[in-house]
Amino acid sequence: MTTPNGGGWYNSGPGPAYNNGNNNGYGSNPYPPSTPIAPGRPQQSSSTPTRPQPQPPSTSRYSNFEITIPVNRWPTPHSNSNTPNTPSTPSNSMDPHLTLISMAESYFEAAHASGYKAALAKGGGDVKAYYKLIATGLRALEAALQCRLQPRLEAMVRLRYAGILHEETENGDEAEDALNKGIMLAQRGNFTDIKYTMQHLLARIMLRTTPKASLKMLNSCIADSETLDMVHWTYSFRFLRCNILMEDSPLHDEQGAITTLQKISSTAAARHDHGIYLLASLMETMISVSSGADGIEAANRALARANSLQLESMQGMEQLGILRQMLDIMCSLMAGRYSESEVKVKVLHGMLDQSSKAQIWTPSGEFEILINPVRLGRPEEKLKFKWLTKEDIFVLGYFISGLCKFQKNVEEVGRGEKYLQEGLRSIERLLKEDHAGTTSLVGAMNKSTWRQTLKCHVMLYHTFLLCVRTDWDGAIKGFNNLQQAFTVLPTQRSLLPILITYLQAVISHGTNQLDQALDLYKIVYTSVQSPDSELSIISKLNSIIILRPRDARAAEHLMATVEKPCTSTKNYLMKAAYMAVKATERGELVKTKNYLSLALQLATQTTNQQLTFILLSFMCHRFFSGVVSEQAEKSARAALQNATRGRDSLWSLMGGEMFADCLARKGNEYEAMRQRDLNEEPRNAVIANLTRHMLPDEHEHAARGELGFHEVA
């Protein structure tokens, strides 16, 4: 019981880049590549001298999606917006305002071209040069606004100016002022799309200072767009509302976010906007999954709605198909259904292989979803979203594949470890490479932080796998590397620090530092928000095992706190762990047999090999100690064989000793001596591990083999 959740899903952010060659595809590599999700602000085509292309800053993001405003938000004289056409300004290189706008865009492009380099520099001359270019561009836009501009062009320049201020600076008040003036201008000119674009950005800016006012304004925009029958804007505002409700702020309201998504789904279903329907269902699934195993039922219901769409309805939305498959796998993992997840991950490998050949990925991770026109004869609208890049998705594929092989890692000769190791190599390659793309400094830093966070999660679960097969030297080394990688991350509220503390507790427990392990487990179950969370429960169960021979009353008290959540949990792995701990307490023989039977059944159902051989060893010790019978010999042999297959030196030693004792009681001294000789290798490994922190006289006590079952258990 070394990991709280073999397949917990954690929120992730920006993502990496991967080699596009076929040698990286799943078809040619037994350990698939994977790719995380890189949220960021959608990149638009470079602006022309006569029509600047405003680039709004990053929106509030949830679950790696950046949901942006509609693609045609910069109306042209030939757009299908409800605004009257305005003659385009003639292109004249001598017009000072056009020259200033063109200069500003050139400065912004030059700055964003060095965004990755400045982010890697983390200060110094590169960052100063970056901000100098941004400041020069802003001054050029300010100068342009002093000129006499056409109303539409002035509104767009104000939008661009406010967007840069919001993304690159902390001048929120100045950005709000620019937008408010622009919104008034757009209302007078009936530039509806530009007005909504500004309100979309204004809601995000106001979220920093006046979140309630931001949400109130957004609700007004939703009602307004519904009245005007501008469905693409209704979708956009509602997606933004969902993001705001999922922000870590006083407005946080998961149920409100789900209700908003269900309204989107209802509208999309009625209009046959399959892409929007699919995305809303998947986002609802992500919110439910974030609640842990208790949210799996709700997640599966939302996922069932997403699965109701036929594959032909998803043409051009392969990214959503991949996300749907990943969420399906995570639901199975979080319920402890590993056999089911292995089948699903093979489907994911095929989808990633096919998508790699289909060239569906853009360098920025953007994709578009078409929306059916409101009336016949009108062109389709589009909403643009930004997810992970291809390279990031493949890294996630490695990570998820490693989690699916968690329980069978030893049986399949370290296949789970190999997936995670390949994912780790891919992330490190992405973190070090010289990026050729263009992005803002903030976007580059967010992407780098997300990748570093994913790297820590991969290292965390790789170290858990080493703990499962009792490679404690490797686990200690992996933990030290993980700590070093974690120190690079900026301070943030997440579950990762608590997971790292739990890993440290497991290593202390496994290397016989029991007092330290108890203290660390207590830190874990007192730090998590919910006392009934899986991480809290598994920490308490491990504490109970240590406390029983020391403080039976404290152990009973902890057991009483986990009984209700363990019996009601939807995670079969957690239920199996609880039954195993319950079975090993002293009590009535009939109850012990029932608990052991249930625990073994659940361990087999979840393919948890480690728990299986621990239970078999306990059964042999509990029911056949000192017994001479064929059943006793079979029980001891089964415990030994399963522990040996699991490459667990401690339980191989326990099984080997019980088997040797059984043979000796039957009078088969030769076979008993032979088995004891075979036990020397695991004995030396166990003693070396359990005595690594002991004093010399304690070493002698352990070396004489004075270790009982309860001492090692």
DRENTORZA-695501 format. One record per residue (C-alpha): x, y, z. Coordinates in steps of 0.2 Angstrom, whole numbers, plus 5000, padded with zeros to 4 digits. Each point is the difference from the previous one (the first is absolute). Layout:
DRENTORZA-695501
XYZ ...
This chain:
DRENTORZA-695501
500050005000 501250134994 499050114989 498450095005 499349994983 500849914986 499250124987 499650165008 499750144988 500850165003 499750164992 501350044987 500550154990 501150054985 500949874991 501649944991 500649974982 500549834992 500949944985 498849984986 500949854993 499249834998 501349935011 499050085015 498449934995 499149865010 500149894986 501949995000 500350025019 499449885012 499950145013 498950134992 500450185000 498950125009 499550185001 499350115013 498850144998 500650184997 498750135003 500550174994 499350154990 499649964982 501250074988 499350104985 500750044984 501250154999 499150174998 499950104984 500450195000 498250044997 499149875011 500949965017 499649825006 499750025019 500649855010 499149995016 500949935015 499849835008 498349975007 499749915016 500449824997 499349845006 500649834997 501350054987 498850094989 500150184995 498350054994 500050154988 498850114992 499349964983 501249994985 499250144990 500150125015 500950134990 498750054987 500450054983 499050094987 499449834993 499749915017 498349935004 499850105016 498550105003 501050164999 499950124985 501549994988 501350145002 501150044986 501749945002 501450135003 501050024984 501849935003 501150155000 501849985007 500050195004 498549995012 500850025017 498849905010 500249854988 501850015001 499950015019 498849855001 501249904988 501550055011 499149945016 499649834992 501849984995 500650035017 498849885008 500549874987 501850035004 499749985018 499049844999 501349924988 501250015015 498649955013 500749825003 501850075001 499550135013 499149875010 501449885000 501250145005 498950045016 500650185001 501450104994 500350084983 498849904990 498550045011 500550185000 500150004981 498349914999 499150135011 500850144991 499349944984 498349985007 500150185008 500550074983 498649924992 498750065013 500750184998 499749984981 498249955002 499850155013 500650124987 498949924986 498550035012 500450185000 499750014981 498350024992 499549824997 498549924992 498849945014 500249814995 501950024999 500150105017 499049865008 501149874994 501650095005 499350035018 499649815001 501749964995 500850125012 498949945014 500449824996 501950035001 499850095016 499149865008 501249874994 501650085002 499850125014 499150035016 499150164994 498349935002 499250175003 500750074985 499449854989 498350025008 499950184995 500649974982 498749864998 498550105008 500450144987 500149874986 498449925005 499150175000 500750034983 499549834993 498250035007 499950164991 500649934984 499049845002 501649894999 499249855009 501449884998 501350125006 498950055015 499849825005 501949974998 500450145011 498749955013 500849825000 501750075004 499350135012 499249855010 501749925002 500850165005 498650045013 500249825007 501750065008 499250145010 498249995000 499549824997 498150025005 499950154988 500849894986 498849865002 498550125000 500650084984 500349834992 498249955004 499450164992 501049964985 499349834999 498250065001 500450144987 500749874987 498649895002 498850144996 500950044985 500149824995 501950004999 500349825005 501950004998 500150145012 498849915012 501149855000 501650105002 499450105015 499349845008 501649914998 500950155008 498750005014 500449825004 501950045000 499750145013 499049895011 501449875000 501350135005 500850005017 499150155006 498550045011 498949974985 500549814999 498449904997 500249834992 498149975000 499850174992 501349964986 499249834997 498350084998 500750134988 500749864989 498449905001 499250164992 501350004987 499649824996 498250025000 500150154987 501349904990 498949844999 498550104994 501150084986 501049854996 501650095004 500949835003 501750075004 499450125013 498949865008 501549895001 501150135008 498850055013 499749825005 501949975001 500250155011 498649945011 500949835001 501650095005 499250105014 499249845007 501649904999 500950145010 498949945015 500949835001 499149835000 498450085007 499850104984 500249854988 498149964998 499750184995 501550004989 499549844991 498250074997 500850154992 501249894990 498649894994 499250164992 501750034992 500049824994 498350024992 500750094986 500549904985 501850014994 499550074983 499350155010 501850045007 500950034983 501250145003 499949985019 501249865002 500750095016 498349995008 500049814996 501749985008 499450105016 498549895001 501049844999 501250075014 498650045011 499249834998 501749925005 500150115015 498349965006 500449814999 501750035009 499250105014 498749865003 501449885001 499549914984 501749974993 499649864988 498750114992 501250144999 501349904991 498849964986 499650184998 501850065000 500349894985 498650104991 500950165005 501649944993 499149974983 499250175001 501750095003 500849904986 498650054988 500050185005 501950024998 499849944982 498550114997 500950165003 498650085011 501150095012 500450184999 501750065008 499050105013 498749865004 498550104993 498549924992 498350064994 498349945002 498750044987 498350075006 498449984989 499450174993 498550075009 499050024983 500149904984 501250084987 501150085013 501849945002 500649895014 500750095015 501649935009 500650005018 501949985002 500749905015 501849975006 500549845007 501649905001 501249994986 500449834992 501649985010 499150035016 498649884996 501349864997 500850035017 498349985008 499849844990 501649935008 499450065017 498349924999 500749844992 501249995015 498550025012 499149864991 501449885003 500250055018 499449835007 500849894987 501750094999 501049865008 499049864991 500450094984 501850035004 499950185004 498950054985 499250145011 501750075005 500550004981 498550104995 500450135014 501850014996 499750034982 498750145005 501350075011 501350014986 498850084989 499650145013 501850035003 500350024982 498650124998 500550105015 501850024993 499750034982 500150174991 498250044996 499850084983 498150055002 499450175006 499150035016 499950125014 501249995015 498649965011 499449864988 501749934999 500250005019 498349925002 500549864988 501649975008 499249995017 498749884994 501349894993 501150005015 498449965010 499749854989 501849955002 499849995019 498449904998 500949874989 501549995012 498849985014 499149854993 501649934993 500750005018 498449925007 500349864987 501849975008 499250005017 498849864995 501449884994 501050055016 501550094990 500250125015 501750064994 499250054984 498550075009 501150115011 501050074985 498450034990 499250095015 501650115001 499950044982 498150045002 500350125014 501350094989 498850014985 498650075012 501150145007 500050074982 498150035000 499350165006 498950005015 498349934996 498549925008 499949824995 500049835006 501849964994 500950055016 498849895010 500349864988 501950025002 499850005019 499049844998 501449924990 501350055013 498949915013 499949844990 501950004998 500350035018 498749865004 500949884988 501750045007 499649985018 499950185005 498349975008 499950155012 500450124985 498749904989 498750035013 500350195001 500050014981 498449904998 499250125013 500650154991 499149934984 498349965008 499950165010 500550114984 498849944987 498450104999 498849855002 500349875014 499149874989 501250034985 500949844994 501750085004 499450025018 499349835001 501549914994 501150105011 498949955015 500049814995 501950004999 500150095017 498949875008 501249864994 501450095009 499050045016 499249835004 501549935009 500450165008 498350095004 498549894997 498850135006 500650134988 500049874986 498149975004 499650185000 500850024983 499149854993 498350075006 500350164990 500349904984 498749875001 498550104993 500950084985 500949834996 498449904999 499150134989 501550044988 499849964982 501949964999 500249825001 501950015004 499650115015 498749885006 501249854998 501350095010 498750035014 499549825000 501849945001 500450115015 498349955008 500449824997 501750015009 499350075016 499849885015 498249945001 498849864997 500649874988 498450004990 500150194997 501849984996 499649874986 498650114993 501150154999 501549904992 498849934987 499350174995 501850085000 500749864989 498550014988 500250194998 501949984999 499849874986 498650114991 501150155000 501649904995 500950065016 501449875001 500850085015 498550005011 499749824994 501649935006 499950105016 498349925004 500649824995 501550025012 498850065014 498849864997 501449875001 500750085016 498250015008 499349844995 501449874997 501350055012 500649845009 498849904989 500649844991 498949984985 500050004981 498950165000 501350085011 501449964988 499050074985 499650165009 501850035004 500649964983 498650124992 500650145012 501849974995 499749994981 498950154999 501350115010 501449944989 499150044985 499750175007 501850035003 499750045018 501549955011 499150025017 498549904996 501049874990 501049985016 498449985010 499349874988 501649914999 500249985019 498249945002 500349884985 501649935008 499249985017 498649914992 501249884991 500949975016 498549965010 499649874987 501749925003 500750064983 501650075007 501050004984 498750104991 499850125015 501950035000 500050034982 498650135002 500950085014 501550024989 499050084987 499350125013 501750075004 500050124985 498350095004 500549995019 501650104997 499150124989 498650035014 501350015014 501050134990 498450104997 499349995017 501650045009 500650144989 499550125014 500449895015 501450015013 501449864999 499249895015 498350014991 500849934984 500649855010 498249975006 499350004983 501549904992 499549865012 498349994991 499150065015 498650074990 498249945002 498550024988 499250155009 501750095001 500249994981 498250024996 
